[in-house]
Amino acid sequence: MLAKIKKLVLSKTFAFALLALLQIGFFVALVYFFANSGALAYTILTIITVLVLVIIFEQDELNPAYKVMWILIIVVMPITGALFYLLWGHRHVPRRKRKQLIEIEEQTDKMMQQDETLLPLLQQYDKDMYHSAQYLWRQAAAPLYAGAKVEYYPIGDDFFPRFLEAIRGAKKFIYMEYFIYREGVMWDTTLEILRQKAAEGVDVRVLYDGFGSLFTLPNDYYKTLRSYGIQCYPFAPLQFTLHLSDYAMLNHRDHRKITVVDGEIGFSGGLNFADEYINQLERFGEWKDTAFRIEGEAVYSLTITFLKAWDYAANTTSDYESYRPAKSPAPANYLQIAQNGLVQPYCDSPLDAENVSENAYLNVISRANHYVYISTPYLVLDYEMINSLSLAAKSGVDVRILTPGIPDKSMVFLLTQSYYPTLLRSGVRIYEYTPGFNHAKMYVSDDKQAIIGSANMDYRSLYLHFENCVSFYGGTIVHQAKQDMVDSFAKAHEITLDETKQTPFLRRIMQIIVRFFAPML
């Protein structure tokens, strides 16, 4: 019972209800105040609204559509709108924590080295992909790697056996960083192996997000893992403090999905560690997700991404250089890129002015010549993304988007469907995955490039969360990802514009209301 009460109190629904009541109370008090001192009440309200709006306006790094949405919310609800923004809208964190994170980023950025022969080879192979790779190298300190051995898993059921095989073979270390862990077949099986490896002297470390795993793990779960010899920390845990500024970090979640074994094998994709991800538990029909395994020098970027979060959570300083692997040989010529491929892991932080995840996606869309296939569980779009998708479709590019057939969040699904008419009128094709819930986050374009990782197409992933993805240029994984998308479209229901016109009136009103709160979902 206490767990259920805790889950309710900490849910967004409760927060919305509480702030709605606050808004009602505010207006009641305002009416009373106006009756006695109208001019003064109006002045105070205006000053509060203007101050918060000025704060939003002066943030040049904010996406204009995101900014306008918050301005509307604050104008309509001056007091609670401002509270909503402070809780869920801005990127500010306490100076001490920001300083710590920035110092870690600066230190690790210096460790990243780019093989000077690879970018010119990619430029010869494809100029559009070259510019996309240049952006990630310049703005995200994400090197391009050759010689990676890559495996693609179109569903979690395929990923899990290969994952278990890899951690069983660990000799030096196993590092895991995930948004959600939930006790069950998937995590319990994994944990038993981790306990054995820790007992053998393998360095085992686990990071879990303090809010993502809040309702799926017992309190102080990190203490349980430590008792097994496993080093463990929650990232930005929910804890009560007298310093209000400490709560600001709660808005920025560690949404990354990474496992690194011995610095030689890396796993990532969209999967968390809970039974639905490998279809051992049916929650929303078949759970469709994707993952991949890479071996070789490129794993270093995944290792560094993990260590950045670890050093922040554990307040340590790692010897990043000691993890550097042997250098992989570059392709003999640019023609080998199509066959063997290049790999570029990158990560995104909400604490800088660069929206790396969104810009990487926009680069794929804007540079596509033939097709862009997109898979996302949540479709919450700003103006730039809508315009980019629409412009590509209007220009003759085959743009297709795969969304869930059975949603996990009804409000977000309402919001997702609210974008359908605009996109469909522009020529974008939209499919809902009939067998169940589609949780894969993936872009594939022109048989040349694929991006797979943790970043959803919503405001939280693109603006407020810590994310990680890998961009693949050429190689078999691009064709495998494309075939997976084609197979998924065949299982999905294609939405038509006529269907959207038949949306019931009350549902359409709900979509408009939910759209209003899009930045918070």
Summary of the structure (lengths in Angstrom):
residues: 521
radius of gyration: 23.4
end to end distance: 26.7
largest distance: 82.0
contacts: 1755
relative contact order: 0.12
helix: 52%
strand: 18%
